[in-house]
Amino acid sequence: GQRTYTLIIPASPTGGPFGEKNQLVYHDEFVCGEIGQVGTQFDGPGHVGTRMKMADGSTQDVFYNGFTVDEMRGAYGLQKLGIEHVKPFLTRGVLIDIAGYKGVETLDNSYEVSMADVRGALEKQGIAEDSIKEGDALFFNYGWSKLWTDAEAYTINPPGIGLEVARWVIAKKASMIGSDQWNSEVTPNPAPGMAFPVHQELIVKNGIFNLENMVYDELVADGVYEFLFVFA
């Protein structure tokens, strides 16, 4: 989309000379960018919140564990829920190949993945639903990463899970979800007036993280659907 990442050398040489005798000069770099969605993107607990009316009648922006934006804001990092407090993940990963189950390379725009899809994919992969345990990381393959080199196609209305599957993820007490598109949930949400509600259900209300813009091609080609997942 419109996000940018730029690295420039601001001058040549950037600095110097230093040292009356040795006259040192040097080059340095200047980086300017919007990091989110230019590659794999991790949604931490401070990423999304909910604007809501409080008991005292005021309106507040509230994030995970009830922290308000007034408690969190800081130009050089969040004062609460900062990503630096998230510890490494070392857990079982489960890839749920929805595109493979549906027999397509890429799901249609705005296709909402149902629980029937999830259960059908797990059954096809030989994974018992009740084998999914608390702390597992659950990843969804929509076939969307194949569109990565076509920015317009990739960014417009991807398929994804909706609230039905999100509630299942919550019931399973997963530590994280992930997908091969840029926000993991169906876009736009089919419910009128709802914008990215899966993010709120998972992150804001339940502290379940979200890893976006993943690529599963090698796992799918090898038929690998369960693995040790390490994310540091």
C-alpha positions as CSV (number, residue, x, y, z in Angstrom):
1,G,0.0,0.0,0.0
2,Q,1.2,3.5,0.9
3,R,3.6,2.4,3.7
4,T,7.3,3.4,3.1
5,Y,10.7,2.3,4.1
6,T,13.7,4.3,3.0
7,L,17.4,4.2,3.8
8,I,19.5,7.1,2.5
9,I,23.0,8.5,3.0
10,P,22.2,12.1,3.9
11,A,25.5,13.6,2.6
12,S,28.8,12.4,1.1
13,P,30.7,12.4,3.3
14,T,28.0,12.5,6.1
15,G,30.4,13.9,8.6
16,G,33.9,15.2,9.2
17,P,36.6,15.9,8.9
18,F,37.6,15.2,12.5
19,G,41.0,15.3,13.9
20,E,43.3,18.1,13.0
21,K,46.1,15.7,12.0
22,N,44.2,12.7,10.6
23,Q,41.2,14.4,9.0
24,L,38.6,11.5,9.4
25,V,35.5,11.6,7.3
26,Y,32.7,9.1,7.3
27,H,29.4,7.9,5.8
28,D,26.3,7.2,7.9
29,E,22.8,6.1,7.2
30,F,19.4,7.7,7.8
31,V,16.4,5.4,8.0
32,C,12.8,6.6,7.7
33,G,9.9,4.1,7.6
34,E,6.5,2.8,8.7
35,I,7.6,-0.7,9.9
36,G,4.2,-2.3,10.1
37,Q,3.2,-4.4,7.1
38,V,6.4,-3.9,5.1
39,G,7.2,-7.5,6.1
40,T,6.1,-10.0,8.7
41,Q,4.2,-8.0,11.3
42,F,3.7,-8.9,15.0
43,D,0.7,-7.3,16.8
44,G,1.6,-6.8,20.4
45,P,-0.8,-6.0,23.3
46,G,-0.5,-2.2,22.8
47,H,-1.5,-2.4,19.1
48,V,-5.2,-2.1,19.2
49,G,-7.8,-0.9,21.7
50,T,-11.5,0.0,22.0
51,R,-13.0,3.4,22.5
52,M,-15.7,3.0,25.2
53,K,-17.9,4.8,27.7
54,M,-16.6,4.3,31.2
55,A,-18.7,4.0,34.4
56,D,-18.1,7.7,35.3
57,G,-19.5,8.7,31.9
58,S,-16.2,9.6,30.3
59,T,-15.0,8.2,27.0
60,Q,-11.7,6.4,27.0
61,D,-9.5,4.4,24.7
62,V,-8.9,1.2,26.5
63,F,-6.3,-1.5,25.7
64,Y,-5.5,-5.0,27.1
65,N,-5.9,-5.4,30.8
66,G,-7.8,-2.2,31.1
67,F,-5.0,0.3,30.5
68,T,-6.1,3.6,29.0
69,V,-4.3,5.5,26.4
70,D,-3.5,8.2,28.9
71,E,-1.6,5.6,31.0
72,M,0.2,4.3,27.9
73,R,1.2,7.2,25.7
74,G,4.8,8.1,25.1
75,A,6.6,9.4,22.1
76,Y,9.5,7.0,22.6
77,G,7.6,3.9,23.5
78,L,4.4,2.9,25.3
79,Q,4.5,3.3,29.1
80,K,2.4,0.2,29.5
81,L,2.0,-2.9,27.3
82,G,5.3,-2.2,25.4
83,I,6.5,-4.9,23.0
84,E,9.7,-5.2,24.9
85,H,7.9,-7.0,27.7
86,V,6.7,-9.8,25.4
87,K,8.9,-12.9,26.1
88,P,10.1,-15.4,23.5
89,F,7.6,-18.0,22.2
90,L,8.6,-21.6,22.3
91,T,5.6,-23.7,21.7
92,R,3.7,-26.1,19.4
93,G,2.7,-24.6,16.1
94,V,-0.3,-25.9,14.1
95,L,-0.8,-24.9,10.5
96,I,-4.5,-25.0,9.4
97,D,-4.4,-25.1,5.6
98,I,-7.7,-23.6,4.6
99,A,-6.8,-23.0,1.0
100,G,-5.6,-26.6,0.7
101,Y,-8.8,-27.9,2.2
102,K,-10.9,-25.8,-0.2
103,G,-8.8,-27.1,-3.1
104,V,-7.7,-23.6,-4.3
105,E,-4.4,-21.8,-4.5
106,T,-5.9,-18.6,-3.1
107,L,-9.2,-18.0,-1.3
108,D,-11.5,-15.4,-2.7
109,N,-11.6,-11.8,-1.6
110,S,-13.4,-11.3,1.7
111,Y,-14.0,-15.0,2.2
112,E,-14.8,-15.7,5.9
113,V,-13.3,-18.9,7.1
114,S,-15.9,-20.9,9.0
115,M,-15.5,-23.4,11.8
116,A,-16.6,-26.0,9.2
117,D,-13.6,-25.0,7.2
118,V,-11.3,-25.2,10.2
119,R,-12.5,-28.7,11.3
120,G,-12.5,-29.9,7.7
121,A,-8.8,-28.8,7.3
122,L,-7.8,-30.4,10.6
123,E,-9.4,-33.6,9.6
124,K,-7.8,-33.7,6.2
125,Q,-4.4,-33.0,7.9
126,G,-5.0,-35.8,10.4
127,I,-5.0,-33.5,13.4
128,A,-7.6,-34.1,16.1
129,E,-9.3,-31.0,17.2
130,D,-9.1,-32.0,20.8
131,S,-5.3,-32.3,20.5
132,I,-5.0,-28.5,20.3
133,K,-3.9,-27.4,23.8
134,E,-3.5,-24.2,25.7
135,G,-0.5,-22.2,24.5
136,D,-0.4,-23.6,21.0
137,A,0.2,-21.2,18.1
138,L,-2.5,-21.5,15.4
139,F,-1.6,-20.4,11.9
140,F,-4.1,-20.1,9.0
141,N,-3.1,-20.5,5.3
142,Y,-5.3,-18.6,2.9
143,G,-3.0,-18.8,-0.1
144,W,-2.7,-15.0,0.1
145,S,1.1,-14.8,0.2
146,K,1.1,-15.7,-3.5
147,L,-0.1,-12.1,-4.2
148,W,2.7,-10.4,-2.3
149,T,4.4,-9.0,-5.4
150,D,1.1,-7.4,-6.5
151,A,0.5,-4.7,-3.9
152,E,-2.9,-3.7,-5.1
153,A,-4.2,-7.3,-5.2
154,Y,-2.6,-8.2,-1.8
155,T,-4.0,-5.2,0.1
156,I,-7.6,-5.3,-1.1
157,N,-10.1,-7.2,1.0
158,P,-8.3,-10.4,1.9
159,P,-10.0,-13.5,3.2
160,G,-9.6,-14.5,6.9
161,I,-11.2,-15.7,10.0
162,G,-14.2,-14.0,11.6
163,L,-15.7,-13.9,15.1
164,E,-16.9,-17.5,14.9
165,V,-13.4,-18.8,14.5
166,A,-11.9,-16.2,16.9
167,R,-14.2,-17.5,19.7
168,W,-12.9,-21.0,19.0
169,V,-9.3,-19.7,19.2
170,I,-10.1,-18.1,22.5
171,A,-11.8,-21.3,23.9
172,K,-8.6,-23.2,22.9
173,K,-6.5,-20.6,24.8
174,A,-4.0,-20.3,22.0
175,S,-1.0,-18.1,22.6
176,M,-0.9,-16.6,19.1
177,I,-2.6,-16.8,15.7
178,G,-1.0,-16.0,12.4
179,S,-1.8,-15.9,8.7
180,D,-0.4,-15.2,5.3
181,Q,-2.2,-11.9,4.8
182,W,-1.8,-8.5,6.4
183,N,-4.4,-8.6,9.3
184,S,-5.4,-12.3,9.6
185,E,-9.2,-11.6,9.7
186,V,-11.7,-11.3,7.0
187,T,-11.8,-7.8,5.5
188,P,-14.2,-6.1,5.5
189,N,-16.1,-7.8,8.3
190,P,-19.5,-8.9,7.1
191,A,-21.2,-7.5,10.1
192,P,-22.4,-3.9,9.5
193,G,-20.5,-1.2,11.4
194,M,-17.7,-3.6,12.5
195,A,-14.1,-2.8,11.7
196,F,-11.4,-5.5,12.6
197,P,-13.4,-6.9,15.5
198,V,-11.3,-10.1,15.6
199,H,-8.3,-8.0,16.7
200,Q,-10.4,-6.7,19.6
201,E,-11.6,-10.1,20.6
202,L,-8.2,-11.7,20.5
203,I,-5.7,-9.0,21.5
204,V,-7.7,-6.5,23.6
205,K,-10.0,-8.9,25.5
206,N,-7.8,-12.0,25.7
207,G,-4.2,-11.1,25.2
208,I,-3.8,-13.5,22.2
209,F,-1.1,-12.2,19.8
210,N,-1.3,-12.0,16.0
211,L,1.5,-12.6,13.4
212,E,0.8,-11.3,9.9
213,N,2.3,-11.6,6.4
214,M,3.7,-15.1,6.9
215,V,4.7,-17.5,4.1
216,Y,3.9,-21.2,4.4
217,D,4.8,-22.5,1.0
218,E,7.5,-24.9,2.1
219,L,5.4,-26.3,5.0
220,V,2.5,-26.9,2.7
221,A,4.7,-28.5,0.0
222,D,6.2,-30.8,2.6
223,G,2.8,-31.6,4.3
224,V,4.1,-30.3,7.6
225,Y,1.2,-29.1,9.8
226,E,2.7,-29.5,13.3
227,F,6.0,-28.2,14.3
228,L,8.1,-26.6,17.1
229,F,7.5,-22.9,16.8
230,V,10.2,-20.5,18.0
231,F,9.6,-16.7,17.9
232,A,12.1,-14.6,19.8
